[in-house]
Amino acid sequence: MATEESDASSGDAPHPEIEGMLEMMSTMPSPPFRALSAEGARTIAGEMFPLPDDPEPVGDVMDLLIPGPSGDLPIRVYVPEVEGPHPALIYLHGGGWVVGDTDMFDPTCRALTNAAERIVVSVDYRLAPEHPFPAPVKDSYAAAEWVMENAEAMQIDADRVAIGGDSAGGQLAASVAQLARDRDGPSFERQVLIYPVTDYAFDTPSYEENAEGYLLSKADMQWFWEQYLRDEIDGRNPYAAPLQANDLSDLPPATVVTCGFDPLRDEGAAYAEKLEEAGVDVNHIKYDDCIHGAIQMLVEPLKLTRAEEMIEDVAADLAAE
């Protein structure tokens, strides 16, 4: 099956809007994540992406506690204004497995709810280093199972449930899709992998080209992995590094988004290619003039047109099913 490639943007330099944002951020320096404790990193990330005073309205928002592998697991459910039953997207947030929560990704999930006209279930999985691999994967899988088991009560069309996420959340989504296949578990309509982490390796051209200066650095990614893994052996586990899987057949159709000025660009592209080689339908959307983290940048002062376009592109893929 051929991979469909969409060039959502192109350029030898970041989009002018992004260049301006990076210049603004350079005047407000903060310590790199690798120089901080996990709690310090969470504080800095929360300050970068605060909740807006006037969040985008949706039909309804519910904060729930569901059974998880180690006690209650928080989720936030966003319901569109259209009549149900609804298709759904289980969303796993980014943040290097160390930072991020439902609040930080609230604007993204609201935008996806409205653009895709889907229920979005945002999962507040446990974070590393307090809860390293495989805890975040287990939480994410448990949330997916719960959504499927409770689909009728939630007015969800169980045949139209997608799994997705950005960055580390993209890794979790890819791994949950593999795990569901291997366990004969939930059947997903689509996997949406937004600039996903797919491999425990730092030697790709995109890591060298974008090592510094584009929000996410090579050194920061190395630090995130150090927090996530219990040992080096975990880095070869396909449920931690999806690109390590020997078999990617019989997985859901995939939307894979990559950004040109992102250390993770090449591993995302490699995963898209490997999925296609295994017979999976793939739409690889390339934002060649964009940076990592863009889909979060929906609120001033970190507001990007590319973020809104990314939301619309993902929603269009979900609507095409």
Contacts in CASP RR format, 6 or more apart in sequence:
PFRMAT RR
TARGET T0000
AUTHOR 0000-0000-0000
METHOD contacts of the structure
MODEL  1
MATEESDASSGDAPHPEIEGMLEMMSTMPSPPFRALSAEGARTIAGEMFP
LPDDPEPVGDVMDLLIPGPSGDLPIRVYVPEVEGPHPALIYLHGGGWVVG
DTDMFDPTCRALTNAAERIVVSVDYRLAPEHPFPAPVKDSYAAAEWVMEN
AEAMQIDADRVAIGGDSAGGQLAASVAQLARDRDGPSFERQVLIYPVTDY
AFDTPSYEENAEGYLLSKADMQWFWEQYLRDEIDGRNPYAAPLQANDLSD
LPPATVVTCGFDPLRDEGAAYAEKLEEAGVDVNHIKYDDCIHGAIQMLVE
PLKLTRAEEMIEDVAADLAAE
1 276 0 8 1.000
1 279 0 8 1.000
1 280 0 8 1.000
1 281 0 8 1.000
1 282 0 8 1.000
2 276 0 8 1.000
3 272 0 8 1.000
3 273 0 8 1.000
3 275 0 8 1.000
3 276 0 8 1.000
3 282 0 8 1.000
3 283 0 8 1.000
3 284 0 8 1.000
4 281 0 8 1.000
4 282 0 8 1.000
4 283 0 8 1.000
4 284 0 8 1.000
5 283 0 8 1.000
5 284 0 8 1.000
5 285 0 8 1.000
5 286 0 8 1.000
6 283 0 8 1.000
6 284 0 8 1.000
6 285 0 8 1.000
6 286 0 8 1.000
6 313 0 8 1.000
7 286 0 8 1.000
7 288 0 8 1.000
8 285 0 8 1.000
8 286 0 8 1.000
8 287 0 8 1.000
8 309 0 8 1.000
8 310 0 8 1.000
8 313 0 8 1.000
9 15 0 8 1.000
9 286 0 8 1.000
9 287 0 8 1.000
9 288 0 8 1.000
9 289 0 8 1.000
9 290 0 8 1.000
9 306 0 8 1.000
9 309 0 8 1.000
10 288 0 8 1.000
10 289 0 8 1.000
11 288 0 8 1.000
11 289 0 8 1.000
13 19 0 8 1.000
13 289 0 8 1.000
14 22 0 8 1.000
14 214 0 8 1.000
14 261 0 8 1.000
14 289 0 8 1.000
14 290 0 8 1.000
14 291 0 8 1.000
15 289 0 8 1.000
15 290 0 8 1.000
15 304 0 8 1.000
15 305 0 8 1.000
15 306 0 8 1.000
17 304 0 8 1.000
17 305 0 8 1.000
17 306 0 8 1.000
18 261 0 8 1.000
18 289 0 8 1.000
18 290 0 8 1.000
18 291 0 8 1.000
18 294 0 8 1.000
18 304 0 8 1.000
18 306 0 8 1.000
21 297 0 8 1.000
21 301 0 8 1.000
21 302 0 8 1.000
21 304 0 8 1.000
22 213 0 8 1.000
22 214 0 8 1.000
22 215 0 8 1.000
22 291 0 8 1.000
24 301 0 8 1.000
25 215 0 8 1.000
30 44 0 8 1.000
31 44 0 8 1.000
32 217 0 8 1.000
32 219 0 8 1.000
32 220 0 8 1.000
33 41 0 8 1.000
33 44 0 8 1.000
33 98 0 8 1.000
33 99 0 8 1.000
33 220 0 8 1.000
33 223 0 8 1.000
33 224 0 8 1.000
34 219 0 8 1.000
34 220 0 8 1.000
34 222 0 8 1.000
34 223 0 8 1.000
36 44 0 8 1.000
38 98 0 8 1.000
38 99 0 8 1.000
38 127 0 8 1.000
38 128 0 8 1.000
38 129 0 8 1.000
38 130 0 8 1.000
38 227 0 8 1.000
41 98 0 8 1.000
41 99 0 8 1.000
42 98 0 8 1.000
42 99 0 8 1.000
42 100 0 8 1.000
42 127 0 8 1.000
45 95 0 8 1.000
45 99 0 8 1.000
45 100 0 8 1.000
45 104 0 8 1.000
46 99 0 8 1.000
46 100 0 8 1.000
46 104 0 8 1.000
48 302 0 8 1.000
49 104 0 8 1.000
49 296 0 8 1.000
49 299 0 8 1.000
49 302 0 8 1.000
50 299 0 8 1.000
51 103 0 8 1.000
51 106 0 8 1.000
51 107 0 8 1.000
52 107 0 8 1.000
52 299 0 8 1.000
55 106 0 8 1.000
55 107 0 8 1.000
55 110 0 8 1.000
56 107 0 8 1.000
56 110 0 8 1.000
56 111 0 8 1.000
56 114 0 8 1.000
57 110 0 8 1.000
58 78 0 8 1.000
58 79 0 8 1.000
58 80 0 8 1.000
58 81 0 8 1.000
58 110 0 8 1.000
58 113 0 8 1.000
58 114 0 8 1.000
59 78 0 8 1.000
59 79 0 8 1.000
59 80 0 8 1.000
59 81 0 8 1.000
59 113 0 8 1.000
60 77 0 8 1.000
60 78 0 8 1.000
60 79 0 8 1.000
61 76 0 8 1.000
61 77 0 8 1.000
61 78 0 8 1.000
61 79 0 8 1.000
62 76 0 8 1.000
62 77 0 8 1.000
62 79 0 8 1.000
63 74 0 8 1.000
63 75 0 8 1.000
63 76 0 8 1.000
63 77 0 8 1.000
63 102 0 8 1.000
64 74 0 8 1.000
64 75 0 8 1.000
64 76 0 8 1.000
64 77 0 8 1.000
65 72 0 8 1.000
65 73 0 8 1.000
65 74 0 8 1.000
65 75 0 8 1.000
66 72 0 8 1.000
66 73 0 8 1.000
66 75 0 8 1.000
66 142 0 8 1.000
66 143 0 8 1.000
66 146 0 8 1.000
67 73 0 8 1.000
67 142 0 8 1.000
67 146 0 8 1.000
68 139 0 8 1.000
68 142 0 8 1.000
68 143 0 8 1.000
68 146 0 8 1.000
69 135 0 8 1.000
69 138 0 8 1.000
69 139 0 8 1.000
69 142 0 8 1.000
70 126 0 8 1.000
70 131 0 8 1.000
70 135 0 8 1.000
70 138 0 8 1.000
73 123 0 8 1.000
73 124 0 8 1.000
73 125 0 8 1.000
73 139 0 8 1.000
73 142 0 8 1.000
73 143 0 8 1.000
74 102 0 8 1.000
74 124 0 8 1.000
75 102 0 8 1.000
75 121 0 8 1.000
75 122 0 8 1.000
75 123 0 8 1.000
75 124 0 8 1.000
75 143 0 8 1.000
76 102 0 8 1.000
76 106 0 8 1.000
76 109 0 8 1.000
76 121 0 8 1.000
76 122 0 8 1.000
76 124 0 8 1.000
77 119 0 8 1.000
77 120 0 8 1.000
77 121 0 8 1.000
77 122 0 8 1.000
77 154 0 8 1.000
78 109 0 8 1.000
78 110 0 8 1.000
78 112 0 8 1.000
78 113 0 8 1.000
78 119 0 8 1.000
78 120 0 8 1.000
78 121 0 8 1.000
78 122 0 8 1.000
79 86 0 8 1.000
79 113 0 8 1.000
79 119 0 8 1.000
79 155 0 8 1.000
80 86 0 8 1.000
80 113 0 8 1.000
80 114 0 8 1.000
80 116 0 8 1.000
80 117 0 8 1.000
80 118 0 8 1.000
80 119 0 8 1.000
81 114 0 8 1.000
82 117 0 8 1.000
84 155 0 8 1.000
85 155 0 8 1.000
85 156 0 8 1.000
85 157 0 8 1.000
86 117 0 8 1.000
86 118 0 8 1.000
86 119 0 8 1.000
86 155 0 8 1.000
86 156 0 8 1.000
86 157 0 8 1.000
87 116 0 8 1.000
87 117 0 8 1.000
87 118 0 8 1.000
87 119 0 8 1.000
87 156 0 8 1.000
87 157 0 8 1.000
87 160 0 8 1.000
87 161 0 8 1.000
87 162 0 8 1.000
87 189 0 8 1.000
87 318 0 8 1.000
87 321 0 8 1.000
88 118 0 8 1.000
88 119 0 8 1.000
88 120 0 8 1.000
88 121 0 8 1.000
88 147 0 8 1.000
88 151 0 8 1.000
88 154 0 8 1.000
88 156 0 8 1.000
88 157 0 8 1.000
88 160 0 8 1.000
88 161 0 8 1.000
88 162 0 8 1.000
89 112 0 8 1.000
89 116 0 8 1.000
89 118 0 8 1.000
89 119 0 8 1.000
89 120 0 8 1.000
89 121 0 8 1.000
89 161 0 8 1.000
89 162 0 8 1.000
89 163 0 8 1.000
89 164 0 8 1.000
89 192 0 8 1.000
89 318 0 8 1.000
90 121 0 8 1.000
90 123 0 8 1.000
90 140 0 8 1.000
90 143 0 8 1.000
90 144 0 8 1.000
90 147 0 8 1.000
90 161 0 8 1.000
90 162 0 8 1.000
90 163 0 8 1.000
90 164 0 8 1.000
90 173 0 8 1.000
91 105 0 8 1.000
91 108 0 8 1.000
91 109 0 8 1.000
91 112 0 8 1.000
91 120 0 8 1.000
91 121 0 8 1.000
91 122 0 8 1.000
91 123 0 8 1.000
91 164 0 8 1.000
91 165 0 8 1.000
92 123 0 8 1.000
92 125 0 8 1.000
92 140 0 8 1.000
92 163 0 8 1.000
92 164 0 8 1.000
92 165 0 8 1.000
92 169 0 8 1.000
92 170 0 8 1.000
92 172 0 8 1.000
92 173 0 8 1.000
92 176 0 8 1.000
93 100 0 8 1.000
93 101 0 8 1.000
93 102 0 8 1.000
93 104 0 8 1.000
93 105 0 8 1.000
93 108 0 8 1.000
93 122 0 8 1.000
93 123 0 8 1.000
93 165 0 8 1.000
93 166 0 8 1.000
93 169 0 8 1.000
94 100 0 8 1.000
94 105 0 8 1.000
94 165 0 8 1.000
94 166 0 8 1.000
94 167 0 8 1.000
94 168 0 8 1.000
94 169 0 8 1.000
94 170 0 8 1.000
95 167 0 8 1.000
95 168 0 8 1.000
95 169 0 8 1.000
95 224 0 8 1.000
96 128 0 8 1.000
96 167 0 8 1.000
96 168 0 8 1.000
96 197 0 8 1.000
96 221 0 8 1.000
96 224 0 8 1.000
96 227 0 8 1.000
96 228 0 8 1.000
97 127 0 8 1.000
97 128 0 8 1.000
97 133 0 8 1.000
97 136 0 8 1.000
97 168 0 8 1.000
97 224 0 8 1.000
97 227 0 8 1.000
97 228 0 8 1.000
98 127 0 8 1.000
98 128 0 8 1.000
98 129 0 8 1.000
98 224 0 8 1.000
98 227 0 8 1.000
98 228 0 8 1.000
99 127 0 8 1.000
100 127 0 8 1.000
101 124 0 8 1.000
102 109 0 8 1.000
102 122 0 8 1.000
102 123 0 8 1.000
102 124 0 8 1.000
104 296 0 8 1.000
105 122 0 8 1.000
105 296 0 8 1.000
106 122 0 8 1.000
107 296 0 8 1.000
107 298 0 8 1.000
107 299 0 8 1.000
108 166 0 8 1.000
108 295 0 8 1.000
108 296 0 8 1.000
108 298 0 8 1.000
108 311 0 8 1.000
109 120 0 8 1.000
109 122 0 8 1.000
111 298 0 8 1.000
111 308 0 8 1.000
111 311 0 8 1.000
112 118 0 8 1.000
112 120 0 8 1.000
112 311 0 8 1.000
112 314 0 8 1.000
112 315 0 8 1.000
113 119 0 8 1.000
113 120 0 8 1.000
115 311 0 8 1.000
115 312 0 8 1.000
115 314 0 8 1.000
115 315 0 8 1.000
116 314 0 8 1.000
116 315 0 8 1.000
116 318 0 8 1.000
116 319 0 8 1.000
117 315 0 8 1.000
117 319 0 8 1.000
118 162 0 8 1.000
118 318 0 8 1.000
119 154 0 8 1.000
119 155 0 8 1.000
119 156 0 8 1.000
121 143 0 8 1.000
121 147 0 8 1.000
123 139 0 8 1.000
123 140 0 8 1.000
123 143 0 8 1.000
125 135 0 8 1.000
125 136 0 8 1.000
125 139 0 8 1.000
125 140 0 8 1.000
125 143 0 8 1.000
125 172 0 8 1.000
126 135 0 8 1.000
126 136 0 8 1.000
126 139 0 8 1.000
127 136 0 8 1.000
128 135 0 8 1.000
128 136 0 8 1.000
128 227 0 8 1.000
128 228 0 8 1.000
129 227 0 8 1.000
129 228 0 8 1.000
132 227 0 8 1.000
132 228 0 8 1.000
132 229 0 8 1.000
132 230 0 8 1.000
132 234 0 8 1.000
133 228 0 8 1.000
133 229 0 8 1.000
133 230 0 8 1.000
133 234 0 8 1.000
133 237 0 8 1.000
133 239 0 8 1.000
133 240 0 8 1.000
134 237 0 8 1.000
134 239 0 8 1.000
134 240 0 8 1.000
136 168 0 8 1.000
136 172 0 8 1.000
136 228 0 8 1.000
137 172 0 8 1.000
137 175 0 8 1.000
137 176 0 8 1.000
137 179 0 8 1.000
137 239 0 8 1.000
137 240 0 8 1.000
140 169 0 8 1.000
140 172 0 8 1.000
140 173 0 8 1.000
140 175 0 8 1.000
140 176 0 8 1.000
141 176 0 8 1.000
141 179 0 8 1.000
141 180 0 8 1.000
144 161 0 8 1.000
144 163 0 8 1.000
144 176 0 8 1.000
144 180 0 8 1.000
144 186 0 8 1.000
144 188 0 8 1.000
145 185 0 8 1.000
145 186 0 8 1.000
147 154 0 8 1.000
147 156 0 8 1.000
147 161 0 8 1.000
147 186 0 8 1.000
148 158 0 8 1.000
148 161 0 8 1.000
148 186 0 8 1.000
150 156 0 8 1.000
151 157 0 8 1.000
151 158 0 8 1.000
151 161 0 8 1.000
152 158 0 8 1.000
159 189 0 8 1.000
160 189 0 8 1.000
160 321 0 8 1.000
161 186 0 8 1.000
161 188 0 8 1.000
161 189 0 8 1.000
162 188 0 8 1.000
162 189 0 8 1.000
162 190 0 8 1.000
162 191 0 8 1.000
162 192 0 8 1.000
162 252 0 8 1.000
162 318 0 8 1.000
163 173 0 8 1.000
163 176 0 8 1.000
163 177 0 8 1.000
163 186 0 8 1.000
163 188 0 8 1.000
163 190 0 8 1.000
163 191 0 8 1.000
163 192 0 8 1.000
163 252 0 8 1.000
164 170 0 8 1.000
164 173 0 8 1.000
164 191 0 8 1.000
164 192 0 8 1.000
164 193 0 8 1.000
164 194 0 8 1.000
165 172 0 8 1.000
165 173 0 8 1.000
165 192 0 8 1.000
165 193 0 8 1.000
165 194 0 8 1.000
165 196 0 8 1.000
166 194 0 8 1.000
166 195 0 8 1.000
166 196 0 8 1.000
166 293 0 8 1.000
166 295 0 8 1.000
166 296 0 8 1.000
167 194 0 8 1.000
167 195 0 8 1.000
167 196 0 8 1.000
167 197 0 8 1.000
167 216 0 8 1.000
167 264 0 8 1.000
167 292 0 8 1.000
167 293 0 8 1.000
168 197 0 8 1.000
168 224 0 8 1.000
168 228 0 8 1.000
169 196 0 8 1.000
169 197 0 8 1.000
170 193 0 8 1.000
170 194 0 8 1.000
170 195 0 8 1.000
170 196 0 8 1.000
170 197 0 8 1.000
171 196 0 8 1.000
171 197 0 8 1.000
171 198 0 8 1.000
171 240 0 8 1.000
171 241 0 8 1.000
171 242 0 8 1.000
173 191 0 8 1.000
173 192 0 8 1.000
173 193 0 8 1.000
173 196 0 8 1.000
174 191 0 8 1.000
174 193 0 8 1.000
174 196 0 8 1.000
174 198 0 8 1.000
174 242 0 8 1.000
174 271 0 8 1.000
175 238 0 8 1.000
175 239 0 8 1.000
175 240 0 8 1.000
175 242 0 8 1.000
177 188 0 8 1.000
177 191 0 8 1.000
177 251 0 8 1.000
177 252 0 8 1.000
178 238 0 8 1.000
178 239 0 8 1.000
178 242 0 8 1.000
178 245 0 8 1.000
178 248 0 8 1.000
178 251 0 8 1.000
179 239 0 8 1.000
180 186 0 8 1.000
180 187 0 8 1.000
180 188 0 8 1.000
181 250 0 8 1.000
181 251 0 8 1.000
187 252 0 8 1.000
188 252 0 8 1.000
189 252 0 8 1.000
189 253 0 8 1.000
189 321 0 8 1.000
190 252 0 8 1.000
190 253 0 8 1.000
190 254 0 8 1.000
190 255 0 8 1.000
190 317 0 8 1.000
190 318 0 8 1.000
190 321 0 8 1.000
191 251 0 8 1.000
191 252 0 8 1.000
191 253 0 8 1.000
191 254 0 8 1.000
191 255 0 8 1.000
192 254 0 8 1.000
192 255 0 8 1.000
192 314 0 8 1.000
192 317 0 8 1.000
192 318 0 8 1.000
193 254 0 8 1.000
193 255 0 8 1.000
193 256 0 8 1.000
193 257 0 8 1.000
193 268 0 8 1.000
193 271 0 8 1.000
194 257 0 8 1.000
194 295 0 8 1.000
194 310 0 8 1.000
194 314 0 8 1.000
195 257 0 8 1.000
195 258 0 8 1.000
195 259 0 8 1.000
195 262 0 8 1.000
195 264 0 8 1.000
195 265 0 8 1.000
195 268 0 8 1.000
195 292 0 8 1.000
195 293 0 8 1.000
195 294 0 8 1.000
196 242 0 8 1.000
196 256 0 8 1.000
196 264 0 8 1.000
196 267 0 8 1.000
196 268 0 8 1.000
196 271 0 8 1.000
197 221 0 8 1.000
197 241 0 8 1.000
197 264 0 8 1.000
197 267 0 8 1.000
198 241 0 8 1.000
198 242 0 8 1.000
198 243 0 8 1.000
198 264 0 8 1.000
198 267 0 8 1.000
198 268 0 8 1.000
198 270 0 8 1.000
198 271 0 8 1.000
199 241 0 8 1.000
199 242 0 8 1.000
199 243 0 8 1.000
199 244 0 8 1.000
199 267 0 8 1.000
199 270 0 8 1.000
199 271 0 8 1.000
200 225 0 8 1.000
200 229 0 8 1.000
200 234 0 8 1.000
200 235 0 8 1.000
200 236 0 8 1.000
200 240 0 8 1.000
200 241 0 8 1.000
200 244 0 8 1.000
201 267 0 8 1.000
202 218 0 8 1.000
202 221 0 8 1.000
202 222 0 8 1.000
202 263 0 8 1.000
204 263 0 8 1.000
204 265 0 8 1.000
204 266 0 8 1.000
204 267 0 8 1.000
204 270 0 8 1.000
205 266 0 8 1.000
206 260 0 8 1.000
206 262 0 8 1.000
206 263 0 8 1.000
206 264 0 8 1.000
206 265 0 8 1.000
206 266 0 8 1.000
206 267 0 8 1.000
207 218 0 8 1.000
207 221 0 8 1.000
207 263 0 8 1.000
207 266 0 8 1.000
208 218 0 8 1.000
210 218 0 8 1.000
210 260 0 8 1.000
210 261 0 8 1.000
210 262 0 8 1.000
210 263 0 8 1.000
210 265 0 8 1.000
211 217 0 8 1.000
211 218 0 8 1.000
211 219 0 8 1.000
211 263 0 8 1.000
212 218 0 8 1.000
212 219 0 8 1.000
214 261 0 8 1.000
214 262 0 8 1.000
214 263 0 8 1.000
214 291 0 8 1.000
214 292 0 8 1.000
215 291 0 8 1.000
215 292 0 8 1.000
215 293 0 8 1.000
216 262 0 8 1.000
216 263 0 8 1.000
216 264 0 8 1.000
216 291 0 8 1.000
216 292 0 8 1.000
216 293 0 8 1.000
217 263 0 8 1.000
218 263 0 8 1.000
221 263 0 8 1.000
221 264 0 8 1.000
225 235 0 8 1.000
228 234 0 8 1.000
228 240 0 8 1.000
229 235 0 8 1.000
229 240 0 8 1.000
234 240 0 8 1.000
235 241 0 8 1.000
235 244 0 8 1.000
236 244 0 8 1.000
237 244 0 8 1.000
238 244 0 8 1.000
238 245 0 8 1.000
238 246 0 8 1.000
242 271 0 8 1.000
243 267 0 8 1.000
243 270 0 8 1.000
243 271 0 8 1.000
243 274 0 8 1.000
247 278 0 8 1.000
248 274 0 8 1.000
248 275 0 8 1.000
248 277 0 8 1.000
248 278 0 8 1.000
248 280 0 8 1.000
249 278 0 8 1.000
249 279 0 8 1.000
249 280 0 8 1.000
251 275 0 8 1.000
251 278 0 8 1.000
251 280 0 8 1.000
252 280 0 8 1.000
253 280 0 8 1.000
253 281 0 8 1.000
253 282 0 8 1.000
253 283 0 8 1.000
253 321 0 8 1.000
254 272 0 8 1.000
254 275 0 8 1.000
254 280 0 8 1.000
254 281 0 8 1.000
254 282 0 8 1.000
254 283 0 8 1.000
255 282 0 8 1.000
255 283 0 8 1.000
255 285 0 8 1.000
255 314 0 8 1.000
255 317 0 8 1.000
255 318 0 8 1.000
256 268 0 8 1.000
256 269 0 8 1.000
256 271 0 8 1.000
256 272 0 8 1.000
256 275 0 8 1.000
256 282 0 8 1.000
256 283 0 8 1.000
256 284 0 8 1.000
256 285 0 8 1.000
257 285 0 8 1.000
257 286 0 8 1.000
257 287 0 8 1.000
257 295 0 8 1.000
257 310 0 8 1.000
257 313 0 8 1.000
257 314 0 8 1.000
258 264 0 8 1.000
258 265 0 8 1.000
258 268 0 8 1.000
258 269 0 8 1.000
258 272 0 8 1.000
258 284 0 8 1.000
258 285 0 8 1.000
258 286 0 8 1.000
258 287 0 8 1.000
259 265 0 8 1.000
259 287 0 8 1.000
259 288 0 8 1.000
259 290 0 8 1.000
259 291 0 8 1.000
259 292 0 8 1.000
259 293 0 8 1.000
259 294 0 8 1.000
260 286 0 8 1.000
260 287 0 8 1.000
260 288 0 8 1.000
260 289 0 8 1.000
260 290 0 8 1.000
260 291 0 8 1.000
261 289 0 8 1.000
261 290 0 8 1.000
261 291 0 8 1.000
261 292 0 8 1.000
262 290 0 8 1.000
262 291 0 8 1.000
262 292 0 8 1.000
262 293 0 8 1.000
263 292 0 8 1.000
264 292 0 8 1.000
269 284 0 8 1.000
272 282 0 8 1.000
272 284 0 8 1.000
275 282 0 8 1.000
276 282 0 8 1.000
283 317 0 8 1.000
285 313 0 8 1.000
285 317 0 8 1.000
287 294 0 8 1.000
287 306 0 8 1.000
287 310 0 8 1.000
289 306 0 8 1.000
290 306 0 8 1.000
290 310 0 8 1.000
294 304 0 8 1.000
294 306 0 8 1.000
294 307 0 8 1.000
294 310 0 8 1.000
295 307 0 8 1.000
295 310 0 8 1.000
295 311 0 8 1.000
295 314 0 8 1.000
296 302 0 8 1.000
296 307 0 8 1.000
297 303 0 8 1.000
297 304 0 8 1.000
297 306 0 8 1.000
297 307 0 8 1.000
298 304 0 8 1.000
298 307 0 8 1.000
298 308 0 8 1.000
298 311 0 8 1.000
END
